Amino acid sequence: MMPGGMMGAMGSWGMGYGLFGWLIMLLFWVAIIAGIVLLVRWLIDQGKLKGQPQDSALDILKKRYARGEIDREQFENMKRELT
C-alpha cells in the first residue's frame, strides 16, 4: 500500500491541484453560466425586435394626440413637419 493511505501524494483536495484547481473550476462554471444567461437574453431581445412592428413617427404622433399629451395645433404642426 502507498505511504499515507489512499490520499498519499494527491492530498486532501482531490487530484493534486489544490485550491488553485478549485478556483479554476469555479471560474469555469461561472463563465459557462454567464454565457448561457447572456445568450438567453440576446435571444429574447432578438425575438422582441422581430416580433413587434415598429410604429412610424406619424403613428406615435397620433397616439400622443389621442392620449391628450399634445393639443390639436401641436398635432397639426408636427404632422406637417413629418410629411
PyMOL Python script that loads the backbone (N, CA, C, O; Angstrom):
from pymol import cmd

cmd.read_pdbstr("""\
ATOM      1  N   MET A   1       0.837  -1.181   0.000  1.00  0.00           N
ATOM      2  CA  MET A   1       0.000   0.000   0.000  1.00  0.00           C
ATOM      3  C   MET A   1       0.879   1.239   0.000  1.00  0.00           C
ATOM      4  O   MET A   1       2.012   1.193   0.477  1.00  0.00           O
ATOM      5  N   MET A   2       0.379   2.329  -0.520  1.00  0.00           N
ATOM      6  CA  MET A   2       1.139   3.570  -0.614  1.00  0.00           C
ATOM      7  C   MET A   2       1.265   4.212   0.757  1.00  0.00           C
ATOM      8  O   MET A   2       0.352   4.108   1.577  1.00  0.00           O
ATOM      9  N   PRO A   3       2.387   4.877   1.014  1.00  0.00           N
ATOM     10  CA  PRO A   3       2.508   5.582   2.285  1.00  0.00           C
ATOM     11  C   PRO A   3       1.470   6.687   2.365  1.00  0.00           C
ATOM     12  O   PRO A   3       1.221   7.384   1.381  1.00  0.00           O
ATOM     13  N   GLY A   4       0.874   6.845   3.514  1.00  0.00           N
ATOM     14  CA  GLY A   4      -0.132   7.888   3.707  1.00  0.00           C
ATOM     15  C   GLY A   4      -1.516   7.441   3.299  1.00  0.00           C
ATOM     16  O   GLY A   4      -2.426   8.268   3.230  1.00  0.00           O
ATOM     17  N   GLY A   5      -1.709   6.163   3.025  1.00  0.00           N
ATOM     18  CA  GLY A   5      -3.033   5.649   2.681  1.00  0.00           C
ATOM     19  C   GLY A   5      -3.436   6.034   1.265  1.00  0.00           C
ATOM     20  O   GLY A   5      -2.581   6.302   0.421  1.00  0.00           O
ATOM     21  N   MET A   6      -4.730   6.062   1.009  1.00  0.00           N
ATOM     22  CA  MET A   6      -5.257   6.342  -0.321  1.00  0.00           C
ATOM     23  C   MET A   6      -5.003   7.789  -0.735  1.00  0.00           C
ATOM     24  O   MET A   6      -4.873   8.060  -1.928  1.00  0.00           O
ATOM     25  N   MET A   7      -4.929   8.705   0.188  1.00  0.00           N
ATOM     26  CA  MET A   7      -4.734  10.110  -0.145  1.00  0.00           C
ATOM     27  C   MET A   7      -3.317  10.338  -0.649  1.00  0.00           C
ATOM     28  O   MET A   7      -3.128  11.064  -1.625  1.00  0.00           O
ATOM     29  N   GLY A   8      -2.361   9.765  -0.039  1.00  0.00           N
ATOM     30  CA  GLY A   8      -0.972   9.814  -0.474  1.00  0.00           C
ATOM     31  C   GLY A   8      -0.540  11.153  -1.028  1.00  0.00           C
ATOM     32  O   GLY A   8      -0.693  12.180  -0.366  1.00  0.00           O
ATOM     33  N   ALA A   9       0.002  11.154  -2.245  1.00  0.00           N
ATOM     34  CA  ALA A   9       0.547  12.352  -2.864  1.00  0.00           C
ATOM     35  C   ALA A   9      -0.548  13.282  -3.391  1.00  0.00           C
ATOM     36  O   ALA A   9      -0.274  14.439  -3.707  1.00  0.00           O
ATOM     37  N   MET A  10      -1.790  12.785  -3.488  1.00  0.00           N
ATOM     38  CA  MET A  10      -2.853  13.613  -4.041  1.00  0.00           C
ATOM     39  C   MET A  10      -3.349  14.643  -3.036  1.00  0.00           C
ATOM     40  O   MET A  10      -3.967  15.628  -3.439  1.00  0.00           O
ATOM     41  N   GLY A  11      -3.107  14.458  -1.773  1.00  0.00           N
ATOM     42  CA  GLY A  11      -3.553  15.413  -0.778  1.00  0.00           C
ATOM     43  C   GLY A  11      -5.050  15.312  -0.540  1.00  0.00           C
ATOM     44  O   GLY A  11      -5.720  14.433  -1.083  1.00  0.00           O
ATOM     45  N   SER A  12      -5.565  16.213   0.274  1.00  0.00           N
ATOM     46  CA  SER A  12      -6.975  16.141   0.641  1.00  0.00           C
ATOM     47  C   SER A  12      -7.864  16.921  -0.315  1.00  0.00           C
ATOM     48  O   SER A  12      -9.080  16.936  -0.122  1.00  0.00           O
ATOM     49  N   TRP A  13      -7.316  17.568  -1.334  1.00  0.00           N
ATOM     50  CA  TRP A  13      -8.117  18.404  -2.244  1.00  0.00           C
ATOM     51  C   TRP A  13      -8.545  17.653  -3.499  1.00  0.00           C
ATOM     52  O   TRP A  13      -9.308  18.207  -4.291  1.00  0.00           O
ATOM     53  N   GLY A  14      -8.112  16.471  -3.712  1.00  0.00           N
ATOM     54  CA  GLY A  14      -8.564  15.743  -4.889  1.00  0.00           C
ATOM     55  C   GLY A  14      -7.408  15.319  -5.755  1.00  0.00           C
ATOM     56  O   GLY A  14      -6.552  14.559  -5.303  1.00  0.00           O
ATOM     57  N   MET A  15      -7.353  15.781  -6.981  1.00  0.00           N
ATOM     58  CA  MET A  15      -6.395  15.310  -7.966  1.00  0.00           C
ATOM     59  C   MET A  15      -5.049  16.024  -7.892  1.00  0.00           C
ATOM     60  O   MET A  15      -4.314  16.017  -8.879  1.00  0.00           O
ATOM     61  N   GLY A  16      -4.708  16.615  -6.811  1.00  0.00           N
ATOM     62  CA  GLY A  16      -3.405  17.215  -6.657  1.00  0.00           C
ATOM     63  C   GLY A  16      -3.344  18.668  -7.106  1.00  0.00           C
ATOM     64  O   GLY A  16      -2.261  19.253  -7.119  1.00  0.00           O
ATOM     65  N   TYR A  17      -4.470  19.267  -7.473  1.00  0.00           N
ATOM     66  CA  TYR A  17      -4.463  20.656  -7.933  1.00  0.00           C
ATOM     67  C   TYR A  17      -4.661  21.644  -6.786  1.00  0.00           C
ATOM     68  O   TYR A  17      -4.341  22.824  -6.923  1.00  0.00           O
ATOM     69  N   GLY A  18      -5.170  21.181  -5.690  1.00  0.00           N
ATOM     70  CA  GLY A  18      -5.334  22.014  -4.516  1.00  0.00           C
ATOM     71  C   GLY A  18      -6.341  23.131  -4.718  1.00  0.00           C
ATOM     72  O   GLY A  18      -7.271  23.015  -5.515  1.00  0.00           O
ATOM     73  N   LEU A  19      -6.143  24.194  -3.997  1.00  0.00           N
ATOM     74  CA  LEU A  19      -7.051  25.330  -4.031  1.00  0.00           C
ATOM     75  C   LEU A  19      -7.080  25.982  -5.409  1.00  0.00           C
ATOM     76  O   LEU A  19      -8.128  26.464  -5.840  1.00  0.00           O
ATOM     77  N   PHE A  20      -5.965  26.004  -6.095  1.00  0.00           N
ATOM     78  CA  PHE A  20      -5.887  26.592  -7.433  1.00  0.00           C
ATOM     79  C   PHE A  20      -6.823  25.864  -8.402  1.00  0.00           C
ATOM     80  O   PHE A  20      -7.493  26.505  -9.212  1.00  0.00           O
ATOM     81  N   GLY A  21      -6.873  24.567  -8.328  1.00  0.00           N
ATOM     82  CA  GLY A  21      -7.758  23.775  -9.187  1.00  0.00           C
ATOM     83  C   GLY A  21      -9.215  24.077  -8.926  1.00  0.00           C
ATOM     84  O   GLY A  21     -10.007  24.196  -9.862  1.00  0.00           O
ATOM     85  N   TRP A  22      -9.576  24.201  -7.658  1.00  0.00           N
ATOM     86  CA  TRP A  22     -10.958  24.528  -7.307  1.00  0.00           C
ATOM     87  C   TRP A  22     -11.327  25.922  -7.810  1.00  0.00           C
ATOM     88  O   TRP A  22     -12.441  26.135  -8.288  1.00  0.00           O
ATOM     89  N   LEU A  23     -10.412  26.852  -7.704  1.00  0.00           N
ATOM     90  CA  LEU A  23     -10.667  28.214  -8.166  1.00  0.00           C
ATOM     91  C   LEU A  23     -10.873  28.253  -9.678  1.00  0.00           C
ATOM     92  O   LEU A  23     -11.775  28.931 -10.168  1.00  0.00           O
ATOM     93  N   ILE A  24     -10.041  27.529 -10.410  1.00  0.00           N
ATOM     94  CA  ILE A  24     -10.177  27.464 -11.868  1.00  0.00           C
ATOM     95  C   ILE A  24     -11.507  26.832 -12.238  1.00  0.00           C
ATOM     96  O   ILE A  24     -12.192  27.315 -13.140  1.00  0.00           O
ATOM     97  N   MET A  25     -11.878  25.762 -11.556  1.00  0.00           N
ATOM     98  CA  MET A  25     -13.145  25.101 -11.830  1.00  0.00           C
ATOM     99  C   MET A  25     -14.324  26.032 -11.544  1.00  0.00           C
ATOM    100  O   MET A  25     -15.280  26.075 -12.318  1.00  0.00           O
ATOM    101  N   LEU A  26     -14.261  26.765 -10.453  1.00  0.00           N
ATOM    102  CA  LEU A  26     -15.317  27.712 -10.104  1.00  0.00           C
ATOM    103  C   LEU A  26     -15.427  28.817 -11.167  1.00  0.00           C
ATOM    104  O   LEU A  26     -16.531  29.163 -11.589  1.00  0.00           O
ATOM    105  N   LEU A  27     -14.304  29.360 -11.589  1.00  0.00           N
ATOM    106  CA  LEU A  27     -14.317  30.396 -12.623  1.00  0.00           C
ATOM    107  C   LEU A  27     -14.854  29.855 -13.944  1.00  0.00           C
ATOM    108  O   LEU A  27     -15.565  30.561 -14.660  1.00  0.00           O
ATOM    109  N   PHE A  28     -14.522  28.623 -14.268  1.00  0.00           N
ATOM    110  CA  PHE A  28     -15.018  27.991 -15.482  1.00  0.00           C
ATOM    111  C   PHE A  28     -16.540  27.918 -15.461  1.00  0.00           C
ATOM    112  O   PHE A  28     -17.187  28.289 -16.440  1.00  0.00           O
ATOM    113  N   TRP A  29     -17.122  27.442 -14.357  1.00  0.00           N
ATOM    114  CA  TRP A  29     -18.575  27.302 -14.286  1.00  0.00           C
ATOM    115  C   TRP A  29     -19.273  28.648 -14.230  1.00  0.00           C
ATOM    116  O   TRP A  29     -20.368  28.794 -14.774  1.00  0.00           O
ATOM    117  N   VAL A  30     -18.669  29.628 -13.588  1.00  0.00           N
ATOM    118  CA  VAL A  30     -19.247  30.973 -13.582  1.00  0.00           C
ATOM    119  C   VAL A  30     -19.284  31.524 -15.000  1.00  0.00           C
ATOM    120  O   VAL A  30     -20.270  32.148 -15.394  1.00  0.00           O
ATOM    121  N   ALA A  31     -18.223  31.304 -15.771  1.00  0.00           N
ATOM    122  CA  ALA A  31     -18.173  31.774 -17.154  1.00  0.00           C
ATOM    123  C   ALA A  31     -19.216  31.052 -18.007  1.00  0.00           C
ATOM    124  O   ALA A  31     -19.865  31.681 -18.842  1.00  0.00           O
ATOM    125  N   ILE A  32     -19.385  29.759 -17.813  1.00  0.00           N
ATOM    126  CA  ILE A  32     -20.385  28.995 -18.570  1.00  0.00           C
ATOM    127  C   ILE A  32     -21.787  29.509 -18.263  1.00  0.00           C
ATOM    128  O   ILE A  32     -22.575  29.742 -19.180  1.00  0.00           O
ATOM    129  N   ILE A  33     -22.105  29.685 -16.989  1.00  0.00           N
ATOM    130  CA  ILE A  33     -23.434  30.152 -16.599  1.00  0.00           C
ATOM    131  C   ILE A  33     -23.687  31.564 -17.110  1.00  0.00           C
ATOM    132  O   ILE A  33     -24.778  31.858 -17.598  1.00  0.00           O
ATOM    133  N   ALA A  34     -22.690  32.442 -17.003  1.00  0.00           N
ATOM    134  CA  ALA A  34     -22.838  33.815 -17.510  1.00  0.00           C
ATOM    135  C   ALA A  34     -23.054  33.802 -19.022  1.00  0.00           C
ATOM    136  O   ALA A  34     -23.859  34.575 -19.540  1.00  0.00           O
ATOM    137  N   GLY A  35     -22.347  32.938 -19.725  1.00  0.00           N
ATOM    138  CA  GLY A  35     -22.519  32.828 -21.172  1.00  0.00           C
ATOM    139  C   GLY A  35     -23.924  32.373 -21.540  1.00  0.00           C
ATOM    140  O   GLY A  35     -24.512  32.890 -22.490  1.00  0.00           O
ATOM    141  N   ILE A  36     -24.462  31.421 -20.807  1.00  0.00           N
ATOM    142  CA  ILE A  36     -25.820  30.944 -21.066  1.00  0.00           C
ATOM    143  C   ILE A  36     -26.833  32.051 -20.804  1.00  0.00           C
ATOM    144  O   ILE A  36     -27.757  32.246 -21.594  1.00  0.00           O
ATOM    145  N   VAL A  37     -26.666  32.777 -19.704  1.00  0.00           N
ATOM    146  CA  VAL A  37     -27.575  33.877 -19.383  1.00  0.00           C
ATOM    147  C   VAL A  37     -27.544  34.942 -20.480  1.00  0.00           C
ATOM    148  O   VAL A  37     -28.593  35.413 -20.919  1.00  0.00           O
ATOM    149  N   LEU A  38     -26.349  35.320 -20.919  1.00  0.00           N
ATOM    150  CA  LEU A  38     -26.230  36.325 -21.974  1.00  0.00           C
ATOM    151  C   LEU A  38     -26.841  35.837 -23.284  1.00  0.00           C
ATOM    152  O   LEU A  38     -27.479  36.613 -23.996  1.00  0.00           O
ATOM    153  N   LEU A  39     -26.655  34.577 -23.603  1.00  0.00           N
ATOM    154  CA  LEU A  39     -27.231  34.014 -24.822  1.00  0.00           C
ATOM    155  C   LEU A  39     -28.759  34.046 -24.773  1.00  0.00           C
ATOM    156  O   LEU A  39     -29.404  34.422 -25.752  1.00  0.00           O
ATOM    157  N   VAL A  40     -29.336  33.656 -23.644  1.00  0.00           N
ATOM    158  CA  VAL A  40     -30.790  33.666 -23.499  1.00  0.00           C
ATOM    159  C   VAL A  40     -31.327  35.088 -23.596  1.00  0.00           C
ATOM    160  O   VAL A  40     -32.331  35.326 -24.268  1.00  0.00           O
ATOM    161  N   ARG A  41     -30.672  36.035 -22.932  1.00  0.00           N
ATOM    162  CA  ARG A  41     -31.120  37.430 -23.007  1.00  0.00           C
ATOM    163  C   ARG A  41     -31.035  37.951 -24.432  1.00  0.00           C
ATOM    164  O   ARG A  41     -31.933  38.669 -24.872  1.00  0.00           O
ATOM    165  N   TRP A  42     -29.982  37.610 -25.165  1.00  0.00           N
ATOM    166  CA  TRP A  42     -29.835  38.056 -26.543  1.00  0.00           C
ATOM    167  C   TRP A  42     -30.940  37.465 -27.416  1.00  0.00           C
ATOM    168  O   TRP A  42     -31.515  38.162 -28.252  1.00  0.00           O
ATOM    169  N   LEU A  43     -31.236  36.176 -27.222  1.00  0.00           N
ATOM    170  CA  LEU A  43     -32.287  35.535 -27.998  1.00  0.00           C
ATOM    171  C   LEU A  43     -33.653  36.166 -27.710  1.00  0.00           C
ATOM    172  O   LEU A  43     -34.458  36.346 -28.624  1.00  0.00           O
ATOM    173  N   ILE A  44     -33.911  36.497 -26.460  1.00  0.00           N
ATOM    174  CA  ILE A  44     -35.167  37.150 -26.102  1.00  0.00           C
ATOM    175  C   ILE A  44     -35.252  38.517 -26.761  1.00  0.00           C
ATOM    176  O   ILE A  44     -36.297  38.882 -27.300  1.00  0.00           O
ATOM    177  N   ASP A  45     -34.168  39.274 -26.724  1.00  0.00           N
ATOM    178  CA  ASP A  45     -34.153  40.595 -27.354  1.00  0.00           C
ATOM    179  C   ASP A  45     -34.364  40.491 -28.858  1.00  0.00           C
ATOM    180  O   ASP A  45     -35.049  41.332 -29.440  1.00  0.00           O
ATOM    181  N   GLN A  46     -33.791  39.477 -29.498  1.00  0.00           N
ATOM    182  CA  GLN A  46     -33.967  39.298 -30.935  1.00  0.00           C
ATOM    183  C   GLN A  46     -35.427  39.020 -31.260  1.00  0.00           C
ATOM    184  O   GLN A  46     -35.947  39.513 -32.261  1.00  0.00           O
ATOM    185  N   GLY A  47     -36.077  38.248 -30.433  1.00  0.00           N
ATOM    186  CA  GLY A  47     -37.492  37.945 -30.644  1.00  0.00           C
ATOM    187  C   GLY A  47     -38.364  39.174 -30.504  1.00  0.00           C
ATOM    188  O   GLY A  47     -39.342  39.329 -31.235  1.00  0.00           O
ATOM    189  N   LYS A  48     -38.023  40.049 -29.577  1.00  0.00           N
ATOM    190  CA  LYS A  48     -38.795  41.270 -29.376  1.00  0.00           C
ATOM    191  C   LYS A  48     -38.686  42.186 -30.582  1.00  0.00           C
ATOM    192  O   LYS A  48     -39.673  42.779 -31.016  1.00  0.00           O
ATOM    193  N   LEU A  49     -37.486  42.295 -31.114  1.00  0.00           N
ATOM    194  CA  LEU A  49     -37.290  43.207 -32.234  1.00  0.00           C
ATOM    195  C   LEU A  49     -38.002  42.712 -33.485  1.00  0.00           C
ATOM    196  O   LEU A  49     -38.562  43.515 -34.231  1.00  0.00           O
ATOM    197  N   LYS A  50     -37.992  41.427 -33.724  1.00  0.00           N
ATOM    198  CA  LYS A  50     -38.591  40.890 -34.932  1.00  0.00           C
ATOM    199  C   LYS A  50     -40.089  40.682 -34.777  1.00  0.00           C
ATOM    200  O   LYS A  50     -40.821  40.758 -35.764  1.00  0.00           O
ATOM    201  N   GLY A  51     -40.562  40.424 -33.570  1.00  0.00           N
ATOM    202  CA  GLY A  51     -41.966  40.105 -33.353  1.00  0.00           C
ATOM    203  C   GLY A  51     -42.878  41.309 -33.327  1.00  0.00           C
ATOM    204  O   GLY A  51     -44.065  41.181 -33.626  1.00  0.00           O
ATOM    205  N   GLN A  52     -42.368  42.464 -32.983  1.00  0.00           N
ATOM    206  CA  GLN A  52     -43.202  43.648 -32.855  1.00  0.00           C
ATOM    207  C   GLN A  52     -42.875  44.637 -33.967  1.00  0.00           C
ATOM    208  O   GLN A  52     -41.725  45.053 -34.113  1.00  0.00           O
ATOM    209  N   PRO A  53     -43.873  45.010 -34.741  1.00  0.00           N
ATOM    210  CA  PRO A  53     -43.610  46.028 -35.759  1.00  0.00           C
ATOM    211  C   PRO A  53     -43.351  47.382 -35.101  1.00  0.00           C
ATOM    212  O   PRO A  53     -43.979  47.728 -34.100  1.00  0.00           O
ATOM    213  N   GLN A  54     -42.447  48.120 -35.660  1.00  0.00           N
ATOM    214  CA  GLN A  54     -42.110  49.433 -35.125  1.00  0.00           C
ATOM    215  C   GLN A  54     -43.127  50.454 -35.606  1.00  0.00           C
ATOM    216  O   GLN A  54     -43.502  50.467 -36.778  1.00  0.00           O
ATOM    217  N   ASP A  55     -43.574  51.314 -34.687  1.00  0.00           N
ATOM    218  CA  ASP A  55     -44.504  52.378 -35.039  1.00  0.00           C
ATOM    219  C   ASP A  55     -43.787  53.454 -35.833  1.00  0.00           C
ATOM    220  O   ASP A  55     -42.629  53.774 -35.567  1.00  0.00           O
ATOM    221  N   SER A  56     -44.482  54.002 -36.803  1.00  0.00           N
ATOM    222  CA  SER A  56     -43.913  55.119 -37.552  1.00  0.00           C
ATOM    223  C   SER A  56     -44.044  56.375 -36.696  1.00  0.00           C
ATOM    224  O   SER A  56     -44.756  56.385 -35.691  1.00  0.00           O
ATOM    225  N   ALA A  57     -43.351  57.428 -37.106  1.00  0.00           N
ATOM    226  CA  ALA A  57     -43.415  58.687 -36.363  1.00  0.00           C
ATOM    227  C   ALA A  57     -44.841  59.225 -36.346  1.00  0.00           C
ATOM    228  O   ALA A  57     -45.282  59.784 -35.343  1.00  0.00           O
ATOM    229  N   LEU A  58     -45.556  59.060 -37.444  1.00  0.00           N
ATOM    230  CA  LEU A  58     -46.937  59.543 -37.512  1.00  0.00           C
ATOM    231  C   LEU A  58     -47.833  58.750 -36.566  1.00  0.00           C
ATOM    232  O   LEU A  58     -48.717  59.326 -35.931  1.00  0.00           O
ATOM    233  N   ASP A  59     -47.622  57.443 -36.461  1.00  0.00           N
ATOM    234  CA  ASP A  59     -48.396  56.628 -35.519  1.00  0.00           C
ATOM    235  C   ASP A  59     -48.158  57.072 -34.080  1.00  0.00           C
ATOM    236  O   ASP A  59     -49.095  57.152 -33.285  1.00  0.00           O
ATOM    237  N   ILE A  60     -46.923  57.356 -33.758  1.00  0.00           N
ATOM    238  CA  ILE A  60     -46.587  57.824 -32.407  1.00  0.00           C
ATOM    239  C   ILE A  60     -47.254  59.167 -32.141  1.00  0.00           C
ATOM    240  O   ILE A  60     -47.788  59.403 -31.057  1.00  0.00           O
ATOM    241  N   LEU A  61     -47.217  60.040 -33.136  1.00  0.00           N
ATOM    242  CA  LEU A  61     -47.849  61.357 -33.003  1.00  0.00           C
ATOM    243  C   LEU A  61     -49.351  61.214 -32.778  1.00  0.00           C
ATOM    244  O   LEU A  61     -49.922  61.911 -31.939  1.00  0.00           O
ATOM    245  N   LYS A  62     -49.988  60.323 -33.515  1.00  0.00           N
ATOM    246  CA  LYS A  62     -51.431  60.097 -33.340  1.00  0.00           C
ATOM    247  C   LYS A  62     -51.741  59.571 -31.943  1.00  0.00           C
ATOM    248  O   LYS A  62     -52.729  59.973 -31.328  1.00  0.00           O
ATOM    249  N   LYS A  63     -50.907  58.685 -31.452  1.00  0.00           N
ATOM    250  CA  LYS A  63     -51.122  58.149 -30.103  1.00  0.00           C
ATOM    251  C   LYS A  63     -50.976  59.245 -29.049  1.00  0.00           C
ATOM    252  O   LYS A  63     -51.758  59.302 -28.100  1.00  0.00           O
ATOM    253  N   ARG A  64     -49.978  60.113 -29.210  1.00  0.00           N
ATOM    254  CA  ARG A  64     -49.787  61.216 -28.262  1.00  0.00           C
ATOM    255  C   ARG A  64     -50.987  62.148 -28.259  1.00  0.00           C
ATOM    256  O   ARG A  64     -51.414  62.615 -27.204  1.00  0.00           O
ATOM    257  N   TYR A  65     -51.530  62.418 -29.438  1.00  0.00           N
ATOM    258  CA  TYR A  65     -52.708  63.280 -29.550  1.00  0.00           C
ATOM    259  C   TYR A  65     -53.914  62.607 -28.899  1.00  0.00           C
ATOM    260  O   TYR A  65     -54.694  63.257 -28.203  1.00  0.00           O
ATOM    261  N   ALA A  66     -54.061  61.307 -29.128  1.00  0.00           N
ATOM    262  CA  ALA A  66     -55.183  60.569 -28.549  1.00  0.00           C
ATOM    263  C   ALA A  66     -55.101  60.521 -27.022  1.00  0.00           C
ATOM    264  O   ALA A  66     -56.130  60.531 -26.347  1.00  0.00           O
ATOM    265  N   ARG A  67     -53.903  60.469 -26.483  1.00  0.00           N
ATOM    266  CA  ARG A  67     -53.737  60.448 -25.021  1.00  0.00           C
ATOM    267  C   ARG A  67     -53.864  61.824 -24.402  1.00  0.00           C
ATOM    268  O   ARG A  67     -53.927  61.955 -23.180  1.00  0.00           O
ATOM    269  N   GLY A  68     -53.902  62.862 -25.245  1.00  0.00           N
ATOM    270  CA  GLY A  68     -54.030  64.223 -24.725  1.00  0.00           C
ATOM    271  C   GLY A  68     -52.714  64.863 -24.343  1.00  0.00           C
ATOM    272  O   GLY A  68     -52.701  65.886 -23.659  1.00  0.00           O
ATOM    273  N   GLU A  69     -51.603  64.277 -24.772  1.00  0.00           N
ATOM    274  CA  GLU A  69     -50.290  64.843 -24.449  1.00  0.00           C
ATOM    275  C   GLU A  69     -50.027  66.125 -25.231  1.00  0.00           C
ATOM    276  O   GLU A  69     -49.300  67.002 -24.764  1.00  0.00           O
ATOM    277  N   ILE A  70     -50.612  66.235 -26.408  1.00  0.00           N
ATOM    278  CA  ILE A  70     -50.454  67.437 -27.233  1.00  0.00           C
ATOM    279  C   ILE A  70     -51.837  67.883 -27.694  1.00  0.00           C
ATOM    280  O   ILE A  70     -52.760  67.077 -27.802  1.00  0.00           O
ATOM    281  N   ASP A  71     -51.963  69.174 -27.961  1.00  0.00           N
ATOM    282  CA  ASP A  71     -53.255  69.678 -28.448  1.00  0.00           C
ATOM    283  C   ASP A  71     -53.313  69.600 -29.973  1.00  0.00           C
ATOM    284  O   ASP A  71     -52.354  69.182 -30.622  1.00  0.00           O
ATOM    285  N   ARG A  72     -54.460  70.011 -30.538  1.00  0.00           N
ATOM    286  CA  ARG A  72     -54.674  69.878 -31.982  1.00  0.00           C
ATOM    287  C   ARG A  72     -53.680  70.711 -32.779  1.00  0.00           C
ATOM    288  O   ARG A  72     -53.183  70.264 -33.813  1.00  0.00           O
ATOM    289  N   GLU A  73     -53.388  71.917 -32.307  1.00  0.00           N
ATOM    290  CA  GLU A  73     -52.450  72.786 -33.027  1.00  0.00           C
ATOM    291  C   GLU A  73     -51.055  72.157 -33.084  1.00  0.00           C
ATOM    292  O   GLU A  73     -50.418  72.142 -34.137  1.00  0.00           O
ATOM    293  N   GLN A  74     -50.592  71.642 -31.955  1.00  0.00           N
ATOM    294  CA  GLN A  74     -49.286  70.979 -31.931  1.00  0.00           C
ATOM    295  C   GLN A  74     -49.292  69.748 -32.841  1.00  0.00           C
ATOM    296  O   GLN A  74     -48.326  69.481 -33.556  1.00  0.00           O
ATOM    297  N   PHE A  75     -50.395  69.011 -32.797  1.00  0.00           N
ATOM    298  CA  PHE A  75     -50.514  67.819 -33.645  1.00  0.00           C
ATOM    299  C   PHE A  75     -50.398  68.189 -35.117  1.00  0.00           C
ATOM    300  O   PHE A  75     -49.651  67.557 -35.864  1.00  0.00           O
ATOM    301  N   GLU A  76     -51.133  69.209 -35.531  1.00  0.00           N
ATOM    302  CA  GLU A  76     -51.118  69.620 -36.942  1.00  0.00           C
ATOM    303  C   GLU A  76     -49.729  70.116 -37.353  1.00  0.00           C
ATOM    304  O   GLU A  76     -49.247  69.787 -38.437  1.00  0.00           O
ATOM    305  N   ASN A  77     -49.086  70.909 -36.487  1.00  0.00           N
ATOM    306  CA  ASN A  77     -47.739  71.415 -36.795  1.00  0.00           C
ATOM    307  C   ASN A  77     -46.738  70.271 -36.955  1.00  0.00           C
ATOM    308  O   ASN A  77     -45.963  70.245 -37.911  1.00  0.00           O
ATOM    309  N   MET A  78     -46.762  69.338 -36.025  1.00  0.00           N
ATOM    310  CA  MET A  78     -45.829  68.215 -36.080  1.00  0.00           C
ATOM    311  C   MET A  78     -46.126  67.316 -37.276  1.00  0.00           C
ATOM    312  O   MET A  78     -45.210  66.786 -37.903  1.00  0.00           O
ATOM    313  N   LYS A  79     -47.400  67.149 -37.585  1.00  0.00           N
ATOM    314  CA  LYS A  79     -47.789  66.319 -38.717  1.00  0.00           C
ATOM    315  C   LYS A  79     -47.255  66.931 -40.019  1.00  0.00           C
ATOM    316  O   LYS A  79     -46.749  66.218 -40.887  1.00  0.00           O
ATOM    317  N   ARG A  80     -47.373  68.263 -40.145  1.00  0.00           N
ATOM    318  CA  ARG A  80     -46.849  68.933 -41.341  1.00  0.00           C
ATOM    319  C   ARG A  80     -45.339  68.748 -41.463  1.00  0.00           C
ATOM    320  O   ARG A  80     -44.822  68.557 -42.564  1.00  0.00           O
ATOM    321  N   GLU A  81     -44.637  68.806 -40.342  1.00  0.00           N
ATOM    322  CA  GLU A  81     -43.190  68.633 -40.369  1.00  0.00           C
ATOM    323  C   GLU A  81     -42.785  67.219 -40.787  1.00  0.00           C
ATOM    324  O   GLU A  81     -41.739  67.017 -41.404  1.00  0.00           O
ATOM    325  N   LEU A  82     -43.624  66.252 -40.445  1.00  0.00           N
ATOM    326  CA  LEU A  82     -43.300  64.863 -40.779  1.00  0.00           C
ATOM    327  C   LEU A  82     -43.567  64.544 -42.248  1.00  0.00           C
ATOM    328  O   LEU A  82     -42.898  63.689 -42.827  1.00  0.00           O
ATOM    329  N   THR A  83     -44.531  65.219 -42.847  1.00  0.00           N
ATOM    330  CA  THR A  83     -44.897  64.872 -44.233  1.00  0.00           C
ATOM    331  C   THR A  83     -44.289  65.834 -45.224  1.00  0.00           C
ATOM    332  O   THR A  83     -44.493  65.691 -46.429  1.00  0.00           O
TER     333      THR A  83
END
""", "prot")
cmd.dss("prot")
cmd.show_as("cartoon", "prot")
cmd.util.cbc("prot")
cmd.orient("prot")
